[in-house]
Amino acid sequence: MRSGCYGSGEADDIEAAKKVAGQLDIPYHVLDLHAEYQQAVLEYFRDEYLAGKTPNPCVVCNQKIKFGLLLEKAQQSGLSFDFFATGHYARIEQDPQNQRFFLEKSIDIKKDQTYFLYRLTQKQLAKVIFPLGSLLKNDVKKIANEIGLKGLADKPESQDFYEGEGFGDFFDAADSQPGDIIDTSGQIVGKHHGLIHYTVGQRKGLNIGGLKEPLYVIALDSKNNRVIVGHREKLMAKTLIADCLNWISIKTLESPLKATAKIRSTQPEKPCTLIPLDEHRIRVDFDEPQMAVTPGQSIVFYDGDLVLGGGVIQQSIMSPFPSVK
């Protein structure tokens, strides 16, 4: 079972946090946001998968829950505070001229979490402190051990947004309608057991035998309940469209801008050009083709260590879906 932010294991996490607060002699409060989390994060996750997209629940959680409803509920409960400190690996700076807040990468680049924070607003950034952003992870563990928090320093850090055996808990039988797997020429090459079980770039679990070269999922056609597969080169795309934009270091994108971008959290950012299409959408032209550009995932834009902003991948510029032969 995976460890996560939501699930039966949260009781242990609450008790561990209470113990640390006692050791540090600071007030401790518990706020119940499980209903809000279920609606804002879990329902979003389910809806995106049913639409044939691959969602980013941690990005939405940061924007709407951790840096949104949590602070609102704390204030409503009578708690007053000047700043909100979290353990994210990132940094915040303020421009002395225009007073705009900037989000920057962590000093420990291997632990940097700015990809998951790009949706924070100027209002949210004004009230946030990231104490770990200027430290290396090993130094953080050393400090924790020195002040008597050895157990906390050794605690596994990998977490997911949900604690359970799998994502099947979010869906019922009606959400897993079987359908055709077709190749890029429109030929039916297999059957799938529900779009929710597939994502762009997937190779394993397709159950398509007798092929000389492996096939990958290159698109999910939710309208026709089809999985589109093709060879690896069909996964490559140089251009994508992004919407749901949030800008941090700039107010808006008014003209083409050279930048770097990452289309998933574990990927190094790649050189690209950002081109505004309208108030809500931009086109991103990469210098080199990128593999498995996935609708629903976030794309985050950088200028060196500075986070320019980001958005949600709407589509990659590829050939239209083939018709079934």
C-alpha positions in Angstrom: 0.0 0.0 0.0 1.3 3.4 -1.0 1.8 6.1 1.7 -0.2 9.3 0.9 -1.7 12.5 2.0 -5.2 11.1 2.2 -6.1 7.8 3.8 -6.1 5.7 6.9 -2.4 6.4 7.7 -3.1 10.0 8.4 -3.7 9.3 12.1 -0.1 8.2 12.4 1.1 11.4 10.6 -1.1 13.6 12.9 0.4 11.9 16.0 4.0 12.3 14.6 3.4 16.0 14.0 1.9 16.5 17.5 5.0 14.8 19.0 7.4 17.2 17.0 5.3 20.2 18.1 5.7 19.1 21.7 9.4 18.7 21.3 9.7 22.2 19.9 7.3 23.6 22.4 5.0 25.2 19.8 1.2 25.3 19.7 -0.4 22.4 17.8 -3.8 22.5 16.0 -5.6 20.0 13.7 -7.9 21.3 11.0 -10.2 18.9 9.2 -10.2 19.4 5.4 -11.0 15.9 4.2 -14.3 16.9 2.6 -12.6 19.8 0.8 -9.7 17.6 -0.3 -12.0 15.0 -1.7 -13.9 17.5 -3.8 -11.0 19.7 -4.9 -8.3 17.0 -5.5 -9.9 13.5 -5.7 -12.9 14.5 -7.8 -10.6 16.5 -10.1 -8.4 13.5 -10.4 -11.3 11.3 -11.3 -12.9 13.7 -13.8 -9.6 14.3 -15.6 -9.0 10.5 -16.1 -12.6 10.0 -17.4 -11.9 12.8 -19.9 -8.9 10.9 -21.2 -6.3 13.1 -19.5 -3.5 12.5 -17.0 -4.0 14.9 -14.0 -1.6 16.6 -11.6 -3.3 16.2 -8.2 -0.3 17.5 -6.2 -0.3 20.8 -8.2 -4.0 21.3 -7.6 -3.7 20.4 -3.9 -1.0 23.0 -3.4 -3.0 25.7 -5.1 -6.4 25.0 -3.6 -5.8 23.1 -0.3 -2.4 23.6 1.3 -1.9 27.3 0.3 -5.6 28.0 0.0 -8.4 26.5 2.0 -6.0 25.5 4.8 -5.1 29.1 5.5 -8.6 30.3 5.2 -9.9 27.7 7.7 -7.0 28.5 10.1 -8.0 32.2 10.1 -11.7 31.3 10.4 -10.9 29.2 13.5 -9.3 32.1 15.2 -5.6 31.4 14.5 -3.6 34.5 13.6 -0.2 34.4 11.8 2.1 36.6 9.8 3.5 33.9 7.6 2.9 30.3 6.6 6.0 28.1 6.6 6.2 24.7 4.8 8.9 22.1 4.0 8.9 22.6 0.3 12.2 22.9 -1.4 11.9 26.2 -3.2 12.8 29.9 -2.6 10.8 33.2 -2.7 12.3 36.6 -3.5 10.7 40.0 -3.9 11.6 42.5 -6.6 12.5 45.7 -4.7 11.3 47.9 -7.6 7.8 46.6 -8.4 7.3 44.5 -5.2 6.4 41.4 -7.3 7.2 38.1 -5.6 9.3 35.6 -7.5 9.5 31.8 -7.1 12.9 30.3 -7.6 14.4 26.8 -7.6 15.8 25.3 -4.4 19.5 25.4 -3.7 19.3 21.6 -3.7 18.3 21.1 -7.3 17.7 17.4 -6.8 14.9 18.2 -4.3 13.5 21.2 -6.1 9.7 21.3 -6.0 8.9 24.5 -7.9 7.1 22.3 -10.6 4.4 21.6 -8.0 4.2 25.2 -6.8 3.8 27.2 -10.1 0.1 27.9 -9.6 0.7 29.9 -6.4 -0.6 33.5 -6.7 1.1 36.7 -5.7 -1.2 36.9 -2.6 -0.2 33.4 -1.6 3.5 33.9 -2.2 3.4 37.1 0.0 2.5 35.0 3.0 4.8 32.0 2.5 8.2 31.1 3.9 10.2 28.1 2.6 12.9 27.6 5.2 14.4 24.6 3.4 14.9 26.3 0.1 18.4 27.5 0.8 19.6 24.2 2.4 20.7 20.9 1.0 18.7 17.8 2.1 21.6 16.3 3.9 22.0 19.5 5.9 18.3 19.5 6.8 18.7 15.9 8.2 21.8 16.9 10.1 20.0 19.9 11.7 17.0 17.6 12.6 19.3 15.1 14.3 21.1 17.8 16.2 17.9 19.2 17.7 16.7 15.8 18.7 14.4 15.0 15.7 16.3 11.9 14.5 13.1 9.9 13.9 11.7 12.6 11.7 14.9 13.0 9.8 15.0 9.3 8.9 11.3 9.1 8.0 10.7 8.1 4.3 9.8 11.2 2.3 8.1 9.7 -0.7 4.4 10.3 -0.6 1.5 10.2 -3.0 -1.7 12.2 -2.9 -3.7 9.1 -2.0 -3.1 6.2 0.3 -4.4 2.9 -1.0 -3.7 -0.2 -3.2 -4.4 1.6 -6.4 -6.4 4.2 -8.3 -9.3 1.7 -8.9 -10.9 3.1 -5.7 -11.9 6.2 -7.6 -13.9 4.5 -10.4 -16.7 2.0 -10.7 -17.5 -0.6 -13.4 -19.3 2.0 -15.6 -16.1 4.0 -15.8 -14.1 1.1 -17.4 -15.9 0.6 -20.6 -13.8 -1.7 -23.0 -13.0 -0.5 -26.5 -10.7 -0.7 -29.4 -6.9 -0.2 -29.5 -6.1 1.2 -33.0 -2.8 2.1 -34.7 -2.0 5.3 -36.5 -3.4 3.9 -39.8 -6.8 3.2 -38.2 -6.3 -0.6 -37.9 -7.8 -2.3 -34.9 -4.9 -4.1 -33.2 -6.4 -5.0 -29.8 -8.9 -4.3 -27.1 -8.5 -2.1 -24.0 -10.4 -2.5 -20.7 -11.1 1.2 -20.0 -9.3 4.4 -20.9 -8.7 5.1 -17.1 -6.1 2.3 -17.2 -3.9 4.0 -19.8 -1.7 7.1 -20.2 0.3 8.6 -23.0 3.7 7.0 -23.3 2.6 3.7 -21.8 4.2 0.6 -23.4 3.5 -2.2 -21.0 0.1 -3.8 -20.4 -1.2 -3.2 -23.9 -1.5 -7.0 -24.6 -0.7 -6.6 -28.3 1.4 -9.5 -29.4 3.1 -10.5 -32.6 4.8 -7.2 -33.3 8.4 -6.7 -34.4 8.6 -3.2 -32.7 6.9 -2.2 -29.4 3.9 0.1 -29.6 3.2 2.9 -27.2 0.1 4.8 -26.2 0.3 8.0 -28.2 -3.2 9.4 -27.5 -6.5 8.6 -25.7 -9.6 9.3 -27.7 -12.3 9.7 -25.0 -15.0 10.7 -27.5 -14.8 7.4 -29.3 -13.4 5.4 -26.4 -10.3 4.4 -28.2 -6.6 4.0 -27.3 -4.3 5.2 -30.1 -1.0 3.4 -30.3 2.1 3.9 -32.5 5.8 3.4 -32.7 8.1 5.5 -30.5 8.7 8.2 -33.0 5.0 8.9 -33.0 5.4 10.0 -29.3 7.7 12.8 -30.3 6.2 16.4 -30.6 7.9 19.8 -30.9 4.8 21.9 -30.3 2.0 21.9 -27.7 -0.9 24.1 -26.6 -1.3 25.0 -22.9 -4.1 26.7 -21.1 -5.1 27.4 -17.4 -2.1 29.7 -17.3 -0.6 31.2 -14.1 2.3 33.7 -14.4 4.5 34.5 -11.4 7.6 36.6 -12.5 5.6 38.4 -15.2 2.0 39.7 -15.3 1.2 38.1 -18.6 2.8 37.0 -21.9 2.5 39.7 -24.5 5.0 38.6 -27.1 7.1 35.5 -27.9 9.6 34.7 -25.2 12.6 32.3 -25.1 12.6 30.1 -22.0 13.0 26.6 -20.8 10.2 24.3 -19.8 9.5 20.9 -18.3 6.5 18.8 -19.1 6.8 16.5 -16.1 8.3 16.9 -12.6 11.2 14.5 -13.1 12.4 15.9 -16.5 15.1 18.5 -16.9 13.7 21.6 -18.5 14.2 22.0 -22.3 14.8 25.1 -24.4 11.6 26.5 -26.0 9.7 29.6 -27.3 6.5 30.7 -25.6 4.0 32.3 -28.0 0.8 33.9 -26.8 -2.4 32.8 -28.7 -5.0 34.6 -26.6 -5.6 35.6 -23.0 -6.0 32.0 -21.9 -3.7 29.9 -24.2 -0.2 29.8 -25.4 1.8 27.7 -27.9 5.1 26.2 -26.8 7.6 25.4 -29.5 10.5 23.3 -28.3 13.9 23.5 -29.9 13.9 19.7 -30.0 11.1 17.1 -30.1 9.8 16.0 -26.7 8.6 12.5 -25.8 5.1 11.8 -24.5 3.6 15.2 -24.3 0.6 14.3 -22.1 -2.7 16.3 -22.0 -3.7 17.1 -18.4 -0.1 17.3 -17.1 1.5 20.6 -16.1 4.1 22.4 -18.1 6.3 24.9 -16.1 8.4 27.6 -17.6 11.8 28.8 -16.3 14.4 31.5 -16.9 17.4 30.0 -15.1 16.4 29.5 -11.5 13.3 31.8 -11.9 9.9 30.3 -12.4 8.1 32.3 -15.1 4.8 30.5 -14.6 3.1 27.5 -16.1 -0.1 25.9 -17.4 -1.8 22.7 -18.2 -1.1 20.8 -21.4 -4.2 20.9 -23.6 -2.8 19.1 -26.6 0.3 18.3 -28.5 0.4 19.2 -32.2 0.0 15.8 -33.9 -1.9 14.3 -36.7 -5.7 14.0 -36.3 -7.0 10.8 -34.8 -7.3 8.1 -37.6 -10.6 6.7 -38.6 -11.2 2.9 -38.0 -10.7 0.8 -41.1 
